[in-house]
Amino acid sequence: MLPCAYKQLFGISCPLCGFQRSVLCLIDGDVIGSIKMFPPLLFLILTTIISCICYLRKKRSKIKIVKILWIGLLCLLIANAFYQNLNIVF
């Protein structure tokens, strides 16, 4: 797996730390392990699929929902990064 350059430079976890391991766990069929490694992964997949469907079908009326999903995902990523870094500090 690729090392996290952000973590090597600054010594703290980036918002996507654990993503690679989580995807590998999900591919192996270990959903619980995937959620433990990187909790926002399933929401990221769901948001990406919904965004692609709305983009391909050109549903302009669903743009608000897609924006809310991406903002929610951003909040989850930030919360996950804070949680990971709190575990490192304490």
C-alpha positions as CSV (number, residue, x, y, z in Angstrom):
1,M,0.0,0.0,0.0
2,L,1.1,3.6,-0.5
3,P,2.3,5.4,2.5
4,C,0.5,8.6,3.6
5,A,2.8,11.5,2.7
6,Y,0.7,13.8,4.9
7,K,1.2,11.7,7.9
8,Q,4.9,11.3,7.3
9,L,5.4,15.1,6.9
10,F,3.2,16.3,9.7
11,G,2.9,13.3,12.0
12,I,-0.9,13.4,12.2
13,S,-3.5,11.6,10.2
14,C,-5.0,13.1,7.1
15,P,-8.8,13.1,6.4
16,L,-8.4,10.0,4.2
17,C,-6.1,7.9,6.4
18,G,-7.4,4.4,6.4
19,F,-9.1,4.6,3.0
20,Q,-6.9,2.1,1.2
21,R,-7.1,-0.5,4.0
22,S,-10.9,0.1,4.1
23,V,-11.3,-0.5,0.4
24,L,-9.3,-3.7,0.6
25,C,-11.4,-4.9,3.5
26,L,-14.6,-4.1,1.6
27,I,-13.3,-6.0,-1.5
28,D,-12.5,-9.0,0.7
29,G,-16.1,-8.8,2.0
30,D,-15.3,-7.6,5.5
31,V,-17.8,-4.8,5.8
32,I,-17.4,-4.4,9.6
33,G,-13.6,-4.2,9.2
34,S,-14.0,-1.7,6.4
35,I,-16.2,0.5,8.6
36,K,-13.7,0.3,11.5
37,M,-10.8,1.3,9.2
38,F,-12.5,4.2,7.6
39,P,-16.1,4.9,8.6
40,P,-17.1,7.5,5.9
41,L,-16.3,5.0,3.1
42,L,-19.8,3.6,2.6
43,F,-21.2,7.2,2.6
44,L,-18.6,8.2,0.1
45,I,-19.6,5.4,-2.2
46,L,-23.3,6.2,-1.9
47,T,-22.7,9.9,-2.5
48,T,-20.5,9.2,-5.6
49,I,-23.1,6.8,-7.1
50,I,-26.0,9.2,-6.5
51,S,-24.0,12.1,-8.0
52,C,-23.1,10.1,-11.1
53,I,-26.7,9.0,-11.6
54,C,-28.0,12.6,-11.3
55,Y,-25.2,13.9,-13.6
56,L,-25.8,11.2,-16.3
57,R,-29.6,11.6,-16.2
58,K,-29.1,15.4,-16.1
59,K,-31.5,15.8,-13.2
60,R,-31.1,19.5,-12.4
61,S,-33.8,19.2,-9.7
62,K,-31.7,16.8,-7.7
63,I,-28.7,19.2,-7.5
64,K,-29.6,20.4,-4.0
65,I,-29.7,16.8,-2.7
66,V,-26.3,16.1,-4.2
67,K,-24.8,19.3,-2.7
68,I,-26.2,18.3,0.7
69,L,-24.7,14.8,0.4
70,W,-21.3,16.2,-0.5
71,I,-21.4,18.7,2.4
72,G,-22.4,15.9,4.7
73,L,-19.5,13.8,3.4
74,L,-17.1,16.6,4.0
75,C,-18.3,16.9,7.5
76,L,-17.8,13.2,8.1
77,L,-14.3,13.3,6.7
78,I,-13.4,16.2,9.0
79,A,-14.9,14.5,12.0
80,N,-13.1,11.3,11.1
81,A,-9.8,13.1,10.9
82,F,-10.3,14.8,14.2
83,Y,-11.2,11.4,15.8
84,Q,-8.1,9.7,14.4
85,N,-5.9,12.5,15.6
86,L,-7.4,12.5,19.0
87,N,-6.5,8.8,19.3
88,I,-2.9,9.6,18.3
89,V,-2.5,12.4,20.8
90,F,-4.1,10.6,23.8
